[in-house]
């Protein structure tokens, strides 16, 4: 889930804030945003267009060196943002594939590696987005990470976990809803719907 990725990014920010607490709010925002960024390609080449497991990692390494040499709000936040994005892109290979019903385990496409020029296969340690274990990962990273920050961030984490729990409850019903919605879409619009959402 995007919320799980965001909370992993927040956990990175929490670790960094132990070293530079004066940048706490900025790195929290950077971790959350970096964790979500790759999923902005959800409707346009999902897990390919904005997912760069190798390149985000290389950029994060450079940004981390810059932040160590010159620790400012901007350099540290940029490093946290890129580490969170790198973790998101790389960890998508630990989940399920891209099929509409990923619990069926029929897709061998987890995330595209532009560096390797191929799709990385799913490892299915988290069976699919919205699986109960996905919510558990979100809680394991999000709850302790939120303790490093103030009430505002803790409220964001609580909201993300409540939203995630709701998503887990409805996740397996979503393909049927998507199929019904697809049937209602006019033919002229249907060709603009991403292939992965078509029945």
Secondary structure, DSSP 8 states (H G I E B T S, - for coil): -HHHHHHHHHHHHHHHHHH-GGGHHHHHHHHHHHHHHGGGGTTSSTTTSS--HHHHHHHHHHHHHHHHHS--HHHHHHHHHHHHHHHHHHHGGGS--SSTTGGG-----SEEETTTTEEE----SS-STT-HHHHHHHHHHHHHHHTTS-HHHHHHHHHHHHHHHHHHHHGGGHHHHHHHHHHHS-HHHHTTS-GGG--
